[in-house]
Amino acid sequence: MKYFIYLIATVIVSTSVAQKNAVFSGELVYNIERINPKDSIPSKMLVYAKDSLLKIINFSSTLGKQEMIKHLRLNRSYVLVSTTKGDFAIKSDHNKMNDTTQSYTFTKKFGRKKIAGLKAKRIIVSFKGVEKKFTFYYTPKINSIYNGSFQNLPGLLLEYYLVNENGLFKYTLEDIKISDPPLEIFSIPSKYKKVSLEEFIMQVSAQ
């Protein structure tokens, strides 16, 4: 049970975003490295985008495959979870989520570099309760809705860090492809039952 609750929380937090800058259609591939404690096996995050539609897929050695589908204009999202009790699409309401800006601040700084062929600008980010400051890189040319758990940053993050109870993680964009993904990618498969988080917990906990 703790595994499923953690999985859902991880996917939701890692995909909370703000709507700014230019829209994007295509694919984004991020490498995820756990810096502390060190994990020698890298993870991946794949983002499919079609204007205001998103599908985020995380692959990791500890949690396996995790998927989320988001309809940004409708303010709806679903975490897809397969269990021995069945397949579930767990609803989340982004309007009721806490503003993650409460846990960090940022300052724009001079300095640029290229990441996955994109020109990236530098910002310094401080997390609440963490002494170390982190250097993030972003592009202002693409809307920040397509990746990141940071609501007020000035563009799509190309290199950034996440700090949580499981450690420090570094995300780096590996590849970007401009394309027109088919609408089917953003649909919930028919075998998945739509439930709230409370309904999901009750059903997987039932004997």
N, C-alpha and C positions, 0 to 999 in steps of 0.2 A: 504493500500500500504506500509506504513512504517513497518507494521508487517512482510510482506513478505521479504522486503529488509533486515531487521534485522535478520530474520530467516536464510536467505542465508548466510549473512556475518558471523553469529555465527557458522554455520556448517563448512564453509570453514576455518575460523580461528582456530577452535577447532580441525582441522584435517590436518593442514599443518605440514609436517614431513620431516625428513632426512633419507637417506638410509645408515645404518651402521649395523655391527654385524650380528648375525645369523638370518636366515629367520625363519618364524613361520607359522604353520597352526593350526587353532582351533578357540577358542572363548575367549574373554576377557570381563569381566563385571566390570564396575567401578561405585562406588557410588559417586554422586556429591552433595556436601553440599555448600549452599551459606552462607558464614561466615559473610559478611557485605554488605548490611543489612541482618540480620539474617532471614532465611527462614526455618520454622520448617518442611517443606515437602521436603524430599530428592528427587533428580533426579537420573536417571541412564543413563549410556552410554554402549552400547553393540557393540563390535567389532568382526566381522567375518573376518578371514584372511586365505588366501590360497596362500602362497608364495608372489607374487606381486599383488594379488587381495585383495581388502578390501571392506567391507560394514560396515559403521558406523551408528548406530541408537541411537539417543538421545531421552530420554523421560523426559519431565519437566512439572511442574504444570502451567507454564506461556506460553510456546511455543508449548506444546503438543508433538507430534511425529515428528522427523526430520530424514531424511535418506540421506546418501551420498554413492555413489559407486565410487571406485577409481581403475584405472588400472595403477599401478605405472610404469611399464616398458614402457607403451605407453604415460605416462604423461597426462592422461586424467582423469577427474572426473566429476560426475554429481550429483547435488542436486535434490532429488525428492520432488516435491511440488504438493499438491492437492488443487485446488481452485474451486470456483463456475464457473470459466471460463474453467475448464478442468484440466487435469493432465499433469505436465511438468517435463522434465528432463533438468535441467539448466546446461549448460556446463561451466566449469572453466578451465583456462590454468595455471597450476602451474609454468610454465617457466616464466610467467609474474608477479608472485606474489612477493611482497617485501620480502626481507630476514628479518625474525622476530628477527634475532640475533641483529639487530640494537636497539631493545628495552629491552634487558636484557644482563647480564653477569653472569658467574657462576664460583665457585671455589670448587674443590674437597676437602672434609674433611673426617677425620677419623670418624668412627661410622657406625654401621650396625644394621639392625633389619629384622625380617621376616614379609613379607606382602603377604597374600594369599598363604602361603607355600613357597615363594621364598625368598632367601637371598638378601636383598636390601642394596646398598651402598648409602652414603649420599653426597649431594652437597648443597652448599649455593648459592641461586639465588637472584640477585638484578634486579629489574625492573626500567627502566628509568622513572624518575619523581615520584617514590614511595620510601619513606624514609625507610620503613621496609624491612628487608631481610627475605627470606623464605627458609626453609629447604625442599629439595626435596629428594626423594629416587628413585633409579633406579636399574635395573639389566643389567649388561653388556652382558649377555648371549643371549638377544633377541634384534633384530634390532629395532631402534627407529622409523622406518617408521610406526609402528602399532598403535601409539597413541601419542598425544601431539602436541602442537603448537610451539615446540622448535626444531630448525633445527640442532643445533650442540652439543646436549647433548650426552653423551657416551653410551646410551642404552635406553631400554624401561622404561618409567616412571611408577612407581608403586604407588607413592604418590606425588602429585604436586598441584600447585595453578595457577589459571588464574585470572588476573586483567583486567577488562574492565569497560566500562561506566555504566554497570549494577551492579557492585559490585565486591567482592572478592569470588572466588569459589575454593573449595578444592576437588580434585579428588583422590579417593583411590581405588586401585584394590581390588575387592571382591572375584573374582573367575577366574581361568584360566583352560581351558580344551584343551588338545592337541587332535585334530581330523582332519578329511579330509572333510570339508564342501563341499556340492555339488556345481558344477559350476553355477547352476541355481540361487543361492543366489546372485551372482555377476552380473546378467544380468538385464538390464532395462526392466521392464514389457512392453508389447506391447501397453498398453493403454496410456503410457506416450509419449508425443511429445518432441523431442529434440530441444531445443532452446538456444540461447545465453541469457545472463542476460538482454541485451537491448531489445531483442525480447520478453522476458517474461514480462518486465515492460510495453511495448507497448500493449501487448495482454490483460493483466489483467487491464490496465487502460482504455481500449477502452469501450465506452458506448454500 
